[in-house]
């Protein structure tokens, strides 16, 4: 496995790049916009293909790099399913697995710092975002944070992990890079409490100033996702028109989601699942099958399908359409899904 921990000085943010091996698929956690060029250069040097990017929560101290990485690399962007708006192309639930090339990351819903915060567990390490820091915990006084939720997330979920589990947070302000669950149990001053009320008392009296970029970062990070106007100009069609296309002959209907997404909410009848990271290979290897066919793409909210149309054009497939707003719009239009 390749593992890199990168640091942004201005926001004291840690970004993590993980890949199964040189020349394989990669995943990035908590990227910073200003450092995207640095990430892409490292991907090139290590001969890696970026397939997924995760944000642990809506950040208040920097603008996320997920949208720029998505646009530059066609990767899938991921956050937990409590995220308030359609910021990313794929949302994951508590305990859901994210897979890349032999590696698995288990999503853990850990609210408290913010209401939508998630951590991500991979074998011997956990990426805790701002929920659990090294010798500290994430503040709970904005973005629907809640000290009782923070206590429950830390004491009833993260501290239940094996003692030797490595702790990799999204921030550190003292120069520490990694800890363990056992170290935090023993030495984290905010965790040396005897009750949830004692923890709440500590968190409610931190009296910290707001992050410097909070008024800029939060609204911008909430706008990084779905853009229906952009989807329309990339051969996007509305749900009822998409439904009518399904009645035509010589069509191929492709579901770009992961299997676990399909299992959760179902699919459009007669669709073939080709997960988005596999779409290049599928289009390249099935030229005879797809020749003269109308290809219809859909995904969760239309981001992956927008990219799939763009990719298809590079293979000279000119009869490609996709569902604007994805299955979210499809369901809002009252149209049917099957399991």
Secondary structure, DSSP 4 states (H G I P E B T S, - for coil): -EEEEEEETTTTEEEEEEESSTTSEEEEES-BGGGHHHHHHHHHHTT-EEEEEE-SS--SSS-BSHHHHHHHH-PEEEEETT-SS--SSEEE-TT-EEEETTEEEEEEE--SSSTT-EEEEETTEEEEETTEETTEE---SSTT--HHHHHHHHHTTGGGS-TT-EEEESB-SSS---EEHHHHHHH-GGG--SSHHHHHHHHTT--PPPPTTHHHHHHHHTTSS--HHHHHHTTEE-HHHHHHHTTSSSEEEEE-S-HHHHHHH-B-TT-EE--GGGHHHHHHHTHHHHTTPEEEEE-SSSHHHHHHHHHHHHTT---EEEETTHHHHHHHTT---B-
